[in-house]
Amino acid sequence: MENSPFDVIIIGAGVMGSSTAYHAAKRGLNTLLLEQFDFLHQRGSSHGESRTIRVTYSQPHYYSLVIESYKLWQQAQTQIGYQIYFPAHHIDIGPSDGPIMRSLVNYCHNLGIPFQLLRPHDIAEKFSGSIHIPDDWVGLSNPYGGVIKPTKAVAMFQTLAYKNGAVLKDNAEVTDIKKTKEGVVVVTASGEKFRGKKCVVTAGPWVSKLVKTVSGIELPIQPVETHVSYWRIKEGHEGKFAIGSGFPTLASFGEAFVYATPTLEFPGLIKVSVHHGSACDPDNRPWGPGVMMRELKEWVEEKFMGMVDSREPVVKQSCMYSMTPDEDFVIDFLGGEFGKDVVVGGGFSGHGFKMAPVIGKILTELAVDGEAKGVDINPFRIGRFKITSKI
Ligand SMILES: Cc1cc2nc3c(=O)[nH]c(=O)nc-3n(C[C@H](O)[C@H](O)[C@H](O)COP(=O)(O)OP(=O)(O)OC[C@H]3O[C@@H](n4cnc5c(N)ncnc54)[C@H](O)[C@@H]3O)c2cc1C
């Protein structure tokens, strides 16, 4: 066992744990980041080539988190010296009389976000004929969109954490966290023990399993397997869909929640996927076929008017969400015998990546200062669920 305890031990090196390690190390804290697999593996939630950042949400509590994250993404990429964030406009589309579009318009009004409400012909005109919506749909366009490079972002946080003195250890599966007088002891599958004053659990789709093992508390966070799909743009139309051409990041609220990002990672391909998946055991994945493929093919054909080949996606990648019943995050102290010594960051429900920089900061502050100043974490408290505990 280590002689002097770490100030903070972080369990799980996806984007949330890696961002937390970066913030903790930057504050001069003696920081340890533990990961069960290889760093930058592809078996969790944070790998891949693109994530959307957007400010439009139905729940106002995400607004300040996203705005702060834009600033922190810029800061971190300046420190590392390469580009993580690629700017784009964002557009939400959906039925004009639907509750989601109405709530997004109210949200923009109330928060003073500049936006344009666009009819189908305005959209065709604004985006060079690349996007077509039905006559009874509208689009809500605003300047706060963009693409984040996920694997590159995780590597960036790990590198910056390391440069600031953090200890990073992969292939170290945590099997237990024990309460001690001074804080916690974290135990790995190989029998190593690490003492920490505080601990942050950012175990992604494994978070409920780990929390249950160490505390008996059952968090209602469901791992879900999902897929991203890339589609081939037909010859001659590639330029219309490229990042920097004016093509936006896009969220579509029809029968399915479909999202798209401009061409960036694979020339000639566009990512169009559906926010949906199947419940899974993260240790026994189905690695199943894509989800809602029929709906997705129809969406690609209709919204891109035959300019994108809708027969089959040409690249598919598998990934996991960690879903809470209300799709709000879990950011809180574990409580029970651990009190404020263990903080949990999980349940990011398929929309957390964009906010990783601010979430890492909040988790660090909760662990080390006992509070996150200026942030209301009430929407993210464990207490909002009916939970069971052996404690
Ligand atoms: C297909 C897809 C598309 C998405 N699109 C967007 C988007 O456009 N915009 C957006 O904002 N968000 C998006 N998200 C959501 C976002 O990617 C996730 O919210 C985020 O990556 C969650 O990160 P995490 O660190 O909590 O989890 P993970 O990345 O899964 O990290 C958890 C880590 O903990 C490790 N671990 C688990 N148990 C242990 C243990 N016992 N010991 C040691 N290590 C352990 C795991 O191996 C893993 O590396 C998307 C997610 C997916 C899957």
The ligand as an SDF file (V2000), in Angstrom:
LIG
                    3D

 53 58  0  0  0  0  0  0  0  0999 V2000
  -23.1410    6.4380  -29.4760 C   0  0  0  0  0  0  0  0  0  0  0  0
  -23.0590    7.5470  -28.4810 C   0  0  0  0  0  0  0  0  0  0  0  0
  -23.2590    8.8410  -28.9080 C   0  0  0  0  0  0  0  0  0  0  0  0
  -23.1980    9.8980  -28.0040 C   0  0  0  0  0  0  0  0  0  0  0  0
  -23.3690   11.1550  -28.4620 N   0  0  0  0  0  0  0  0  0  0  0  0
  -23.2230   12.2010  -27.6200 C   0  0  0  0  0  0  0  0  0  0  0  0
  -23.2710   13.5140  -28.1170 C   0  0  0  0  0  0  0  0  0  0  0  0
  -23.4270   13.7420  -29.3110 O   0  0  0  0  0  0  0  0  0  0  0  0
  -23.1210   14.5290  -27.2380 N   0  0  0  0  0  0  0  0  0  0  0  0
  -22.9330   14.3160  -25.9020 C   0  0  0  0  0  0  0  0  0  0  0  0
  -22.8040   15.2860  -25.1580 O   0  0  0  0  0  0  0  0  0  0  0  0
  -22.8650   13.0560  -25.4080 N   0  0  0  0  0  0  0  0  0  0  0  0
  -23.0090   12.0030  -26.2190 C   0  0  0  0  0  0  0  0  0  0  0  0
  -22.9070   10.7180  -25.7620 N   0  0  0  0  0  0  0  0  0  0  0  0
  -22.7580   10.4840  -24.3120 C   0  0  0  0  0  0  0  0  0  0  0  0
  -21.3370   10.5410  -23.8330 C   0  0  0  0  0  0  0  0  0  0  0  0
  -20.4520    9.9380  -24.7430 O   0  0  0  0  0  0  0  0  0  0  0  0
  -21.2850    9.8810  -22.4530 C   0  0  0  0  0  0  0  0  0  0  0  0
  -22.1970   10.5730  -21.6040 O   0  0  0  0  0  0  0  0  0  0  0  0
  -19.9020    9.9170  -21.8410 C   0  0  0  0  0  0  0  0  0  0  0  0
  -18.9530    9.3800  -22.7130 O   0  0  0  0  0  0  0  0  0  0  0  0
  -19.9210    9.1140  -20.5320 C   0  0  0  0  0  0  0  0  0  0  0  0
  -18.6020    9.0350  -20.0500 O   0  0  0  0  0  0  0  0  0  0  0  0
  -18.2320    8.2350  -18.7270 P   0  0  0  0  0  0  0  0  0  0  0  0
  -16.8380    8.6350  -18.4010 O   0  0  0  0  0  0  0  0  0  0  0  0
  -19.3030    8.4390  -17.7090 O   0  0  0  0  0  0  0  0  0  0  0  0
  -18.3320    6.7000  -19.1290 O   0  0  0  0  0  0  0  0  0  0  0  0
  -17.2630    5.7370  -19.8590 P   0  0  0  0  0  0  0  0  0  0  0  0
  -16.6980    6.3940  -21.0350 O   0  0  0  0  0  0  0  0  0  0  0  0
  -17.9260    4.4250  -20.0670 O   0  0  0  0  0  0  0  0  0  0  0  0
  -16.1110    5.5830  -18.8030 O   0  0  0  0  0  0  0  0  0  0  0  0
  -16.2250    4.7810  -17.6600 C   0  0  0  0  0  0  0  0  0  0  0  0
  -14.8980    4.0960  -17.4670 C   0  0  0  0  0  0  0  0  0  0  0  0
  -14.8800    3.4490  -16.2060 O   0  0  0  0  0  0  0  0  0  0  0  0
  -14.1490    2.2330  -16.3570 C   0  0  0  0  0  0  0  0  0  0  0  0
  -14.5220    1.3590  -15.2330 N   0  0  0  0  0  0  0  0  0  0  0  0
  -15.7380    0.8320  -15.0030 C   0  0  0  0  0  0  0  0  0  0  0  0
  -15.7080    0.0770  -13.9010 N   0  0  0  0  0  0  0  0  0  0  0  0
  -14.4560    0.1240  -13.4140 C   0  0  0  0  0  0  0  0  0  0  0  0
  -13.7980   -0.4760  -12.3010 C   0  0  0  0  0  0  0  0  0  0  0  0
  -14.4540   -1.2940  -11.4540 N   0  0  0  0  0  0  0  0  0  0  0  0
  -12.4780   -0.2280  -12.1060 N   0  0  0  0  0  0  0  0  0  0  0  0
  -11.7940    0.6000  -12.9580 C   0  0  0  0  0  0  0  0  0  0  0  0
  -12.3810    1.1720  -14.0390 N   0  0  0  0  0  0  0  0  0  0  0  0
  -13.6800    0.9480  -14.2710 C   0  0  0  0  0  0  0  0  0  0  0  0
  -14.6120    1.7370  -17.7150 C   0  0  0  0  0  0  0  0  0  0  0  0
  -13.7740    0.7570  -18.2450 O   0  0  0  0  0  0  0  0  0  0  0  0
  -14.6390    3.0250  -18.5100 C   0  0  0  0  0  0  0  0  0  0  0  0
  -13.4120    3.2710  -19.1360 O   0  0  0  0  0  0  0  0  0  0  0  0
  -22.9550    9.6390  -26.6320 C   0  0  0  0  0  0  0  0  0  0  0  0
  -22.7450    8.3280  -26.2060 C   0  0  0  0  0  0  0  0  0  0  0  0
  -22.7870    7.2900  -27.1190 C   0  0  0  0  0  0  0  0  0  0  0  0
  -22.5630    5.8890  -26.6300 C   0  0  0  0  0  0  0  0  0  0  0  0
  1  2  1  0
  2  3  1  0
  2 52  2  0
  3  4  2  0
  4  5  1  0
  4 50  1  0
  5  6  2  0
  6  7  1  0
  6 13  1  0
  7  8  2  0
  7  9  1  0
  9 10  1  0
 10 11  2  0
 10 12  1  0
 12 13  2  0
 13 14  1  0
 14 15  1  0
 14 50  1  0
 15 16  1  0
 16 17  1  0
 16 18  1  0
 18 19  1  0
 18 20  1  0
 20 21  1  0
 20 22  1  0
 22 23  1  0
 23 24  1  0
 24 25  2  0
 24 26  1  0
 24 27  1  0
 27 28  1  0
 28 29  2  0
 28 30  1  0
 28 31  1  0
 31 32  1  0
 32 33  1  0
 33 34  1  0
 33 48  1  0
 34 35  1  0
 35 36  1  0
 35 46  1  0
 36 37  1  0
 36 45  1  0
 37 38  2  0
 38 39  1  0
 39 40  1  0
 39 45  2  0
 40 41  1  0
 40 42  2  0
 42 43  1  0
 43 44  2  0
 44 45  1  0
 46 47  1  0
 46 48  1  0
 48 49  1  0
 50 51  2  0
 51 52  1  0
 52 53  1  0
M  END
$$$$
